[in-house]
Amino acid sequence: MVIEKLKSHELFRLLSPKEVETISAASGVMKLREGERVYGDGFPATHLFVLLKGRVELQRPTRGGVSLLVDDLVEGSVFGVSSLTGMERHILDAVCVADSEVLKIEAKNLRKVLDANPAVGYATQQRISAIFFKRYLETMEKLQAMVQASSVQRA
């Protein structure tokens, strides 16, 4: 099942069958209930995740105890990209907002495969960077809207 999920996902389509097999050996499917965390802010960033079913929100906790919604993930979404960017810890909470199934991929094995195949590794890292940058831009837009709304309320 894991091999089929990896083969069918756009992020892994460039991998050879042997590379997919190597990655799948250190991967598994997590079944989580609504309200459960896939990971939290400060947790070690050791895995990459693909949402197979359900819905997951990426949230940034704040000092005031309120979380900022960074992304509302749908099936096929990749998250936990910190594990492939050199960051040792996650900076977001990944919380299931519906019962969900998540593919959990050990980043260490994935990095080895990508390092051994530089062309595929480069293409995959480009895709990961695009995901990361998209979330960054969307978060900046949300913050800007919050600041503007706060300014209007004060006026």
Summary of the structure (lengths in Angstrom):
residues: 155
radius of gyration: 16.7
end to end distance: 56.8
largest distance: 61.9
contacts: 451
relative contact order: 0.20
helix: 45%
strand: 28%
